[in-house]
Amino acid sequence: MLNTMNTDGIQVISPQDQAPDSEKQTLPVVPIREGVLFPSTESVLTFGRVISVEAINEAKRTKNLVVLLSQKQSNTDTPTQDDMFGVGTLAIVERTLNTEGQLNALVRGIGRVKILNFVSTKPYILAEVEKLHDVVVQDDETKALSAHLQKEFKRAVHMGKPVEFLNFMKLMSGLHDGELVDQIASTLTLETDEKQKSWKH
């Protein structure tokens, strides 16, 4: 694993770093107060809680991998297992930057995982997780639905729905069905529990 530091103090993770192939892993968990980071998407997240900062730091020391688990209630400061959903996103920590006592991290979702059990909770949450795999169906009906979804989303953008340009270009560039759904879901204005429902936790 190759980590470098640029002149702005931002730690850059080498693109060669890849997620391991094992189905079960023990990884640091970062609780997310609001929202869901979907696979095939990336975002800059800001962390201030000790358990979150320590989890990101542990990821940087090891595999650059974290599990992002959405909280059921955003105002819970010290979430327990019951305060978080049981399915989350496996993500690579690509870059980090410390600013004014907070840690900013560019994270990229690479898959879904199910929590099997919590190993520890201090100084950060550590859990055993299992990868979940998309069910891929390649038939005429699925292809037609995918094309229709892409068409309707493009129409929504033309009617004024705000979408980042790079995300829009990615959506229009021929993603497979699972990636298409994740990309579109990430742009929808929905409550956290509504987004989480699609994962059948």
C-alpha positions in Angstrom: 0.0 0.0 0.0 1.4 3.4 -1.0 0.4 6.5 0.8 1.7 9.9 -0.1 1.2 13.5 1.2 0.9 16.5 -1.0 1.9 20.0 -0.3 -1.5 20.9 1.1 -1.3 18.3 3.8 -3.8 16.0 2.2 -3.1 12.4 2.5 -3.5 10.7 -0.9 -4.2 7.0 -1.1 -2.7 5.2 -4.1 -5.3 4.1 -6.7 -3.7 0.6 -6.7 -5.2 -0.1 -3.3 -8.1 -2.5 -3.8 -10.7 -4.1 -1.6 -9.8 -7.7 -0.6 -11.8 -10.6 -2.1 -12.7 -12.2 1.2 -16.4 -12.4 1.9 -16.0 -11.8 5.7 -13.8 -9.1 7.2 -13.4 -7.3 10.5 -13.3 -3.5 9.8 -13.7 -0.2 11.5 -17.2 1.3 11.4 -18.1 5.0 10.9 -21.6 6.0 12.0 -23.2 8.5 9.6 -25.7 10.9 11.2 -27.7 11.5 8.1 -27.9 10.2 4.6 -26.5 7.1 2.8 -23.4 6.8 0.7 -24.2 4.4 -2.1 -21.8 2.0 -3.8 -20.4 3.4 -7.1 -20.5 6.9 -5.6 -18.1 9.1 -3.7 -18.4 12.0 -1.3 -16.4 14.2 1.0 -17.6 13.6 4.6 -16.6 15.6 7.7 -16.1 13.8 11.0 -15.8 15.3 14.4 -16.7 12.6 16.8 -13.8 10.7 18.4 -15.2 7.3 17.4 -15.4 8.4 13.7 -12.0 10.0 13.6 -10.4 7.0 15.2 -12.1 4.7 12.8 -10.9 6.7 9.8 -7.3 6.8 11.2 -7.4 3.0 11.8 -8.5 2.5 8.2 -5.5 4.6 7.0 -3.2 2.5 9.1 -4.4 -0.8 7.7 -6.5 -1.5 4.5 -8.0 2.0 3.8 -11.4 0.3 4.2 -14.3 1.4 6.4 -17.9 0.5 6.8 -20.3 3.5 6.7 -23.4 2.8 8.8 -26.3 5.2 8.8 -27.9 6.1 12.1 -31.6 5.7 12.7 -31.7 9.0 14.6 -29.3 11.8 13.6 -29.2 13.3 17.1 -27.7 10.2 18.7 -24.2 11.2 19.7 -22.9 7.8 20.9 -24.7 5.2 18.7 -24.9 1.6 19.7 -25.6 -1.4 17.5 -29.4 -0.8 17.9 -29.0 2.8 16.8 -27.6 2.0 13.4 -29.0 0.0 10.4 -27.7 -3.5 9.9 -26.6 -3.0 6.3 -24.0 -0.4 5.3 -21.5 0.6 2.6 -18.0 -0.7 2.3 -15.9 2.2 1.3 -12.3 3.1 0.5 -10.8 6.1 2.2 -9.1 7.9 -0.7 -8.0 11.2 0.8 -8.1 12.9 4.2 -7.5 16.4 5.4 -7.5 17.7 9.0 -9.0 21.2 9.4 -9.9 23.0 12.6 -10.3 19.9 14.8 -12.3 18.0 12.2 -11.3 15.3 9.7 -12.5 15.5 6.1 -12.3 12.4 4.1 -13.0 11.6 0.5 -14.6 8.2 0.5 -15.7 5.9 -2.4 -18.4 3.3 -2.0 -17.4 -0.1 -3.4 -20.1 -2.4 -2.1 -22.7 -3.3 0.5 -22.0 -5.3 3.7 -24.1 -6.8 6.4 -23.1 -6.5 10.0 -22.6 -9.9 11.6 -21.5 -8.8 15.0 -19.7 -5.9 16.8 -16.3 -6.8 18.0 -15.6 -3.6 20.0 -16.8 -0.1 20.5 -13.8 1.8 21.9 -11.8 3.8 20.9 -13.8 3.1 17.6 -16.4 0.7 16.5 -15.1 -2.5 15.0 -17.4 -5.1 13.4 -17.3 -8.3 11.5 -19.1 -7.8 8.2 -20.1 -9.9 5.2 -20.2 -8.7 1.6 -23.6 -8.6 -0.1 -23.8 -9.2 -3.8 -26.2 -7.7 -6.3 -28.5 -10.1 -8.1 -27.9 -9.6 -11.8 -30.7 -10.3 -14.2 -30.0 -9.8 -17.9 -33.2 -10.2 -19.8 -35.2 -8.0 -22.1 -37.5 -6.7 -19.4 -34.6 -5.6 -17.2 -32.9 -3.9 -20.2 -36.1 -2.1 -21.0 -36.6 -0.9 -17.4 -33.0 0.3 -17.2 -33.4 2.2 -20.5 -36.7 3.7 -19.3 -35.2 4.7 -15.9 -32.2 6.4 -17.6 -34.6 8.3 -20.0 -36.9 9.5 -17.1 -33.9 10.6 -15.0 -32.5 12.5 -18.0 -35.9 14.2 -18.5 -36.0 15.1 -14.8 -32.6 16.8 -15.1 -33.8 18.8 -18.2 -36.8 19.9 -16.1 -34.4 21.4 -13.5 -33.4 18.6 -11.0 -30.0 19.6 -9.7 -27.4 17.0 -10.3 -23.6 17.4 -10.3 -22.3 17.4 -13.9 -19.9 14.5 -13.4 -22.6 12.4 -11.9 -24.9 13.1 -14.8 -22.2 12.2 -17.3 -21.5 9.0 -15.5 -25.2 8.1 -15.5 -25.4 8.6 -19.2 -22.3 6.6 -20.0 -23.7 3.1 -19.9 -23.5 1.9 -16.3 -24.7 -1.6 -15.5 -28.1 -1.8 -13.8 -26.9 -1.9 -10.2 -24.6 1.1 -10.7 -27.3 3.0 -12.5 -29.8 2.5 -9.6 -27.2 3.5 -7.0 -26.2 6.6 -8.9 -29.8 7.7 -9.2 -30.7 6.9 -5.6 -27.8 9.0 -4.4 -29.3 12.1 -6.1 -32.8 11.7 -4.8 -34.1 13.9 -2.0 -35.3 11.3 0.5 -35.0 10.7 4.2 -32.3 8.3 5.4 -34.7 5.6 6.3 -36.4 5.8 2.9 -33.0 5.3 1.1 -32.1 2.5 3.5 -35.3 0.6 2.8 -34.0 -0.2 -0.7 -31.3 -2.3 0.9 -33.8 -4.7 2.6 -32.0 -4.4 6.0 
